[in-house]
Amino acid sequence: MGTEGGRGAVLEALFGKARRRLLALFFGEPGQALHLLEIVRRLGMGRGAVQRELARLAGAGLVTRVRRGNRVYFQADRDCPSFEQVRDLLASGEIVNPPAAAVWRAPENRGGLPID
């Protein structure tokens, strides 16, 4: 196995498809807070898978929960010590698969709640 093939397999093992897509969504627009149902709609993933990955990302300090009234929104945690590293890794395209990259960059997918 070559270096690139091995590297891709390692990155895929570390960052499963659902996690890669969520990271791309949140770190592509870090000031945007999204409701669970909006995340599910944008990514076309099951609610349970999204909830599970959000719990992991929040537990790692990469994502925060923001309560607005009786609704809960999620967004990238800019205060996370690894914020810049994760954002740079995503920007490099190393862990983002093409569908997630399209979600990250598509202008029509930028309708979340802006956080000041």
Backbone as ProteinMPNN parsed JSONL, in Angstrom:
{"seq_chain_A": "MGTEGGRGAVLEALFGKARRRLLALFFGEPGQALHLLEIVRRLGMGRGAVQRELARLAGAGLVTRVRRGNRVYFQADRDCPSFEQVRDLLASGEIVNPPAAAVWRAPENRGGLPID", "coords_chain_A": {"N_chain_A": [[0.849, -1.168, 0.0], [0.58, 2.194, -0.879], [1.888, 5.383, 0.26], [-0.025, 7.485, 0.033], [-2.457, 6.037, -0.281], [-2.533, 4.664, 2.153], [-2.594, 6.8, 3.91], [-5.043, 8.001, 3.268], [-6.78, 5.963, 4.067], [-6.284, 5.929, 6.805], [-7.145, 8.502, 7.571], [-9.84, 8.263, 6.887], [-10.609, 6.292, 8.681], [-10.241, 7.618, 11.105], [-11.935, 9.799, 10.858], [-15.004, 9.267, 10.294], [-17.559, 9.047, 7.726], [-19.973, 10.469, 8.448], [-19.036, 12.129, 10.522], [-17.05, 13.605, 9.184], [-18.624, 15.03, 7.382], [-20.221, 16.567, 9.102], [-18.25, 18.088, 10.421], [-17.244, 19.529, 8.233], [-19.492, 21.041, 7.594], [-19.898, 22.624, 9.947], [-17.354, 23.865, 10.394], [-16.919, 25.1, 8.012], [-18.569, 27.281, 7.994], [-18.197, 28.796, 10.574], [-19.453, 30.708, 12.252], [-22.095, 30.249, 12.151], [-25.09, 29.0, 13.45], [-26.886, 26.026, 13.726], [-30.001, 24.291, 13.747], [-30.911, 21.001, 14.839], [-32.69, 19.648, 13.039], [-32.306, 21.109, 10.695], [-29.654, 20.505, 10.145], [-29.851, 17.75, 9.669], [-31.476, 17.838, 7.379], [-29.845, 19.261, 5.526], [-27.587, 17.594, 5.268], [-28.647, 15.168, 4.617], [-28.773, 12.961, 6.247], [-29.502, 10.453, 8.763], [-31.428, 11.221, 11.68], [-30.656, 10.088, 14.155], [-27.96, 9.345, 13.691], [-26.829, 11.848, 13.275], [-27.326, 13.081, 15.768], [-25.784, 11.435, 17.44], [-23.152, 11.892, 16.474], [-22.98, 14.648, 16.891], [-23.032, 14.701, 19.67], [-20.573, 13.479, 20.204], [-18.788, 15.324, 19.017], [-19.396, 17.611, 20.501], [-18.653, 16.705, 23.026], [-15.932, 16.569, 22.655], [-15.337, 19.175, 22.554], [-15.433, 20.571, 20.18], [-17.765, 21.479, 19.073], [-20.447, 23.573, 20.037], [-23.434, 23.911, 22.007], [-26.14, 26.041, 21.552], [-28.632, 27.741, 23.102], [-31.681, 29.071, 22.129], [-34.412, 30.511, 23.127], [-36.789, 28.01, 23.207], [-35.428, 26.345, 21.563], [-32.594, 24.475, 20.409], [-29.441, 25.08, 19.107], [-26.557, 24.271, 17.136], [-23.067, 24.89, 16.796], [-19.74, 25.522, 15.509], [-17.129, 25.58, 17.902], [-15.42, 28.299, 18.498], [-13.644, 28.871, 20.495], [-12.328, 26.586, 21.065], [-9.273, 24.916, 21.657], [-8.215, 23.528, 19.496], [-9.385, 24.583, 17.278], [-8.381, 26.151, 15.019], [-6.575, 24.32, 13.887], [-8.244, 22.175, 13.14], [-9.913, 23.496, 11.345], [-8.026, 24.251, 9.377], [-7.231, 21.715, 8.515], [-9.595, 20.784, 7.386], [-9.909, 22.725, 5.373], [-7.784, 22.075, 3.756], [-8.699, 19.945, 2.363], [-8.124, 17.379, 3.002], [-9.664, 15.646, 4.653], [-12.243, 15.937, 3.821], [-14.825, 14.621, 2.003], [-16.043, 14.638, -1.425], [-18.999, 15.141, -1.496], [-19.381, 16.372, 1.027], [-17.685, 18.544, 0.804], [-19.01, 19.964, -1.152], [-21.347, 20.652, 0.226], [-20.225, 22.322, 2.115], [-19.297, 24.484, 0.604], [-21.4, 25.396, -1.0], [-23.363, 28.149, -1.858], [-26.159, 28.323, -1.493], [-26.567, 26.841, 0.735], [-26.189, 28.269, 3.046], [-27.882, 29.268, 5.008], [-28.198, 29.352, 7.776], [-28.574, 30.267, 11.262], [-27.136, 33.278, 12.031], [-24.558, 33.992, 14.35], [-23.699, 36.489, 16.51]], "CA_chain_A": [[0.0, 0.0, 0.0], [1.379, 3.406, -0.965], [1.718, 6.375, 1.321], [-1.293, 8.194, -0.112], [-3.547, 5.115, 0.007], [-2.533, 4.433, 3.585], [-2.996, 8.051, 4.561], [-6.484, 8.14, 3.072], [-7.456, 4.973, 4.907], [-6.157, 6.373, 8.198], [-8.041, 9.644, 7.761], [-11.213, 7.77, 6.849], [-10.855, 5.583, 9.941], [-10.324, 8.606, 12.181], [-13.057, 10.696, 10.611], [-16.022, 8.585, 9.509], [-18.298, 9.88, 6.774], [-20.885, 11.391, 9.14], [-18.246, 13.122, 11.258], [-16.421, 14.493, 8.198], [-19.639, 15.922, 6.826], [-20.586, 17.533, 10.142], [-17.126, 19.012, 10.603], [-17.215, 20.425, 7.076], [-20.614, 21.963, 7.717], [-19.685, 23.58, 11.037], [-16.124, 24.637, 10.275], [-17.007, 25.884, 6.791], [-19.263, 28.513, 8.386], [-18.144, 28.649, 12.031], [-20.308, 31.644, 12.968], [-23.467, 29.873, 11.874], [-25.666, 28.011, 14.361], [-27.917, 25.268, 13.023], [-30.875, 23.405, 14.5], [-30.73, 19.595, 14.48], [-33.445, 19.284, 11.841], [-31.649, 21.753, 9.555], [-28.449, 19.709, 9.877], [-30.33, 16.504, 9.06], [-31.94, 18.165, 6.027], [-28.715, 19.631, 4.662], [-26.652, 16.501, 5.033], [-29.355, 13.985, 4.154], [-28.395, 11.869, 7.148], [-30.501, 10.127, 9.764], [-31.405, 12.034, 12.894], [-29.877, 9.393, 15.183], [-26.53, 9.447, 13.363], [-26.432, 13.239, 13.504], [-27.306, 13.301, 17.219], [-24.635, 10.695, 17.981], [-21.921, 12.595, 16.117], [-22.989, 15.943, 17.581], [-22.641, 14.441, 21.062], [-19.119, 13.245, 20.197], [-18.1, 16.58, 18.716], [-19.577, 18.495, 21.66], [-17.826, 16.145, 24.095], [-14.534, 16.889, 22.349], [-15.187, 20.628, 22.603], [-15.376, 21.137, 18.835], [-19.071, 22.045, 18.766], [-21.187, 24.02, 21.219], [-24.894, 24.006, 21.95], [-26.603, 27.397, 21.82], [-30.079, 27.72, 23.322], [-32.43, 30.277, 21.765], [-35.783, 30.189, 23.512], [-36.911, 26.575, 23.467], [-34.706, 25.612, 20.504], [-31.156, 24.3, 20.605], [-28.661, 25.158, 17.877], [-25.178, 23.814, 17.258], [-22.108, 25.623, 15.976], [-18.331, 25.273, 15.828], [-16.662, 26.32, 19.079], [-14.219, 29.064, 18.133], [-12.735, 28.902, 21.647], [-11.662, 25.286, 21.178], [-7.836, 25.05, 21.37], [-7.894, 22.896, 18.208], [-10.239, 25.157, 16.239], [-7.627, 26.51, 13.807], [-6.011, 23.108, 13.293], [-9.323, 21.442, 12.482], [-10.334, 24.291, 10.187], [-6.979, 24.122, 8.36], [-7.3, 20.352, 7.989], [-10.757, 20.752, 6.5], [-9.637, 23.579, 4.212], [-6.815, 21.393, 2.895], [-9.377, 18.905, 1.601], [-7.611, 16.073, 3.414], [-10.659, 14.743, 5.222], [-13.584, 16.221, 3.322], [-15.16, 13.931, 0.765], [-16.676, 15.591, -2.334], [-20.316, 15.646, -1.105], [-19.263, 17.289, 2.162], [-17.072, 19.77, 0.301], [-20.066, 20.687, -1.85], [-22.21, 21.232, 1.262], [-19.472, 23.385, 2.761], [-19.068, 25.63, -0.262], [-22.58, 25.816, -1.754], [-23.947, 29.372, -1.294], [-27.549, 28.138, -1.076], [-26.577, 26.133, 2.011], [-25.651, 29.15, 4.083], [-29.022, 29.965, 5.575], [-28.321, 29.115, 9.214], [-28.731, 31.402, 12.158], [-25.838, 33.903, 12.313], [-24.289, 34.288, 15.75], [-22.848, 37.691, 16.606]], "C_chain_A": [[0.889, 1.224, 0.0], [1.072, 4.366, 0.166], [0.366, 7.067, 1.229], [-2.475, 7.291, 0.196], [-3.664, 4.855, 1.486], [-3.016, 5.646, 4.341], [-4.501, 8.265, 4.448], [-7.272, 7.186, 3.946], [-7.414, 5.38, 6.374], [-7.114, 7.529, 8.467], [-9.501, 9.208, 7.757], [-11.567, 7.035, 8.132], [-11.025, 6.563, 11.099], [-11.566, 9.478, 12.073], [-14.05, 9.985, 9.707], [-16.816, 9.568, 8.664], [-19.191, 10.911, 7.475], [-20.109, 12.491, 9.854], [-17.588, 14.102, 10.3], [-17.43, 15.504, 7.671], [-20.075, 16.972, 7.844], [-19.474, 18.553, 10.366], [-17.061, 20.017, 9.459], [-18.324, 21.463, 7.165], [-20.337, 23.034, 8.767], [-18.45, 24.45, 10.847], [-16.056, 25.416, 8.971], [-17.652, 27.237, 7.041], [-19.319, 28.539, 9.909], [-19.017, 29.614, 12.825], [-21.783, 31.324, 12.841], [-23.93, 28.805, 12.863], [-26.842, 27.344, 13.661], [-28.701, 24.384, 13.98], [-30.68, 21.979, 13.98], [-31.445, 19.239, 13.181], [-32.867, 19.919, 10.581], [-30.391, 20.979, 9.164], [-28.832, 18.425, 9.162], [-30.742, 16.757, 7.614], [-30.776, 18.443, 5.081], [-27.834, 18.449, 4.301], [-27.324, 15.235, 4.527], [-29.007, 12.754, 4.975], [-29.532, 11.615, 8.123], [-30.319, 10.956, 11.029], [-30.54, 11.397, 13.984], [-28.381, 9.51, 14.947], [-26.025, 10.861, 13.631], [-26.341, 13.521, 14.998], [-26.089, 12.641, 17.86], [-23.329, 11.437, 17.701], [-21.852, 13.973, 16.774], [-22.57, 15.772, 19.038], [-21.137, 14.216, 21.159], [-18.351, 14.544, 19.981], [-18.225, 17.571, 19.867], [-18.723, 18.013, 22.828], [-16.353, 16.452, 23.909], [-14.282, 18.393, 22.377], [-15.119, 21.292, 21.244], [-16.655, 21.872, 18.452], [-19.735, 22.462, 20.071], [-22.681, 24.017, 20.935], [-25.276, 25.426, 22.35], [-28.12, 27.334, 21.962], [-30.662, 29.087, 22.979], [-33.901, 29.975, 22.036], [-35.864, 28.714, 23.855], [-36.22, 25.726, 22.401], [-33.219, 25.564, 20.814], [-30.49, 24.289, 19.236], [-27.241, 24.694, 18.173], [-24.299, 24.651, 16.348], [-20.69, 25.234, 16.385], [-17.942, 26.132, 17.022], [-15.349, 27.007, 18.736], [-13.21, 29.144, 19.269], [-12.009, 27.58, 21.864], [-10.181, 25.454, 20.829], [-7.432, 24.477, 20.008], [-8.658, 23.505, 17.038], [-9.476, 25.417, 14.938], [-7.055, 25.278, 13.115], [-7.071, 22.323, 12.538], [-9.776, 22.195, 11.236], [-9.306, 24.188, 9.053], [-7.006, 22.742, 7.711], [-8.471, 20.221, 7.027], [-10.506, 21.556, 5.23], [-8.667, 22.918, 3.24], [-7.471, 20.336, 2.021], [-8.956, 17.51, 1.996], [-8.705, 15.13, 3.897], [-12.059, 14.946, 4.671], [-13.806, 15.475, 2.023], [-15.935, 14.89, -0.132], [-18.084, 16.035, -1.934], [-20.242, 16.633, 0.058], [-18.649, 18.607, 1.708], [-18.123, 20.61, -0.421], [-21.017, 21.346, -0.858], [-21.535, 22.439, 1.873], [-19.466, 24.647, 1.912], [-20.32, 26.171, -0.946], [-23.249, 27.031, -1.112], [-25.379, 29.179, -0.808], [-27.663, 27.41, 0.258], [-26.044, 26.989, 3.143], [-26.767, 29.938, 4.762], [-29.215, 29.747, 7.058], [-28.461, 30.404, 9.993], [-27.37, 32.028, 12.438], [-25.718, 34.229, 13.8], [-23.327, 35.459, 15.796], [-21.752, 37.505, 17.607]], "O_chain_A": [[1.842, 1.304, 0.776], [0.12, 4.181, 0.925], [-0.32, 7.22, 2.24], [-3.413, 7.722, 0.867], [-4.769, 4.825, 2.027], [-3.766, 5.525, 5.31], [-5.154, 8.66, 5.414], [-8.308, 7.551, 4.501], [-8.39, 5.199, 7.101], [-7.815, 7.533, 9.479], [-10.307, 9.721, 8.533], [-12.692, 7.139, 8.62], [-11.865, 6.352, 11.974], [-12.169, 9.847, 13.08], [-13.954, 10.085, 8.484], [-16.745, 10.78, 8.872], [-19.163, 12.092, 7.129], [-20.49, 13.66, 9.793], [-17.566, 15.303, 10.565], [-17.124, 16.688, 7.532], [-20.276, 18.134, 7.492], [-19.739, 19.749, 10.487], [-16.849, 21.209, 9.681], [-18.112, 22.633, 6.846], [-20.523, 24.222, 8.504], [-18.496, 25.651, 11.111], [-15.219, 26.307, 8.834], [-17.322, 28.223, 6.38], [-20.386, 28.325, 10.484], [-19.296, 29.344, 13.993], [-22.628, 32.048, 13.368], [-23.23, 27.816, 13.084], [-27.691, 28.016, 13.075], [-28.139, 23.801, 14.906], [-30.325, 21.78, 12.819], [-30.859, 18.594, 12.312], [-32.935, 19.322, 9.506], [-30.102, 20.818, 7.978], [-28.212, 18.053, 8.166], [-30.398, 15.98, 6.724], [-30.733, 17.919, 3.968], [-27.388, 18.32, 3.161], [-26.646, 14.321, 4.058], [-28.954, 11.641, 4.452], [-30.418, 12.453, 8.291], [-29.206, 11.336, 11.393], [-29.779, 12.091, 14.658], [-27.617, 9.745, 15.883], [-24.926, 11.046, 14.153], [-25.376, 14.138, 15.45], [-25.442, 13.23, 18.725], [-22.497, 11.592, 18.595], [-20.773, 14.414, 17.17], [-21.839, 16.602, 19.578], [-20.494, 14.705, 22.088], [-17.379, 14.823, 20.682], [-17.275, 18.29, 20.177], [-18.135, 18.825, 23.542], [-15.61, 16.581, 24.881], [-13.142, 18.836, 22.239], [-14.777, 22.472, 21.157], [-16.637, 22.774, 17.615], [-19.599, 21.784, 21.09], [-23.123, 24.108, 19.79], [-24.798, 25.948, 23.358], [-28.814, 26.917, 21.035], [-30.201, 30.119, 23.469], [-34.551, 29.269, 21.265], [-35.106, 28.219, 24.689], [-36.415, 24.512, 22.354], [-32.66, 26.489, 21.404], [-30.92, 23.581, 18.325], [-26.789, 24.722, 19.318], [-24.719, 25.07, 15.27], [-20.469, 24.687, 17.466], [-18.375, 27.278, 17.139], [-14.296, 26.37, 18.691], [-12.041, 29.451, 19.035], [-11.165, 27.474, 22.753], [-9.858, 26.069, 19.813], [-6.425, 24.891, 19.433], [-8.584, 22.993, 15.921], [-9.885, 24.95, 13.875], [-7.052, 25.204, 11.887], [-6.829, 21.858, 11.424], [-9.997, 21.588, 10.188], [-9.686, 24.051, 7.89], [-6.827, 22.615, 6.5], [-8.342, 19.608, 5.967], [-10.853, 21.114, 4.135], [-8.722, 23.171, 2.036], [-6.875, 19.877, 1.047], [-9.395, 16.541, 1.377], [-8.678, 13.94, 3.585], [-12.972, 14.199, 5.021], [-13.071, 15.666, 1.054], [-16.45, 15.888, 0.371], [-18.364, 17.23, -2.022], [-20.968, 17.628, 0.071], [-19.05, 19.672, 2.177], [-18.121, 21.836, -0.309], [-21.449, 22.478, -1.075], [-22.176, 23.459, 2.123], [-19.613, 25.752, 2.434], [-20.306, 27.303, -1.429], [-23.661, 26.967, 0.046], [-25.783, 29.797, 0.177], [-28.742, 27.368, 0.85], [-25.497, 26.459, 4.11], [-26.615, 31.125, 5.053], [-30.323, 29.944, 7.557], [-28.463, 31.496, 9.425], [-26.517, 31.37, 13.032], [-26.675, 34.689, 14.422], [-22.259, 35.417, 15.186], [-20.946, 38.412, 17.815]]}, "name": "protein", "num_of_chains": 1, "seq": "MGTEGGRGAVLEALFGKARRRLLALFFGEPGQALHLLEIVRRLGMGRGAVQRELARLAGAGLVTRVRRGNRVYFQADRDCPSFEQVRDLLASGEIVNPPAAAVWRAPENRGGLPID"}
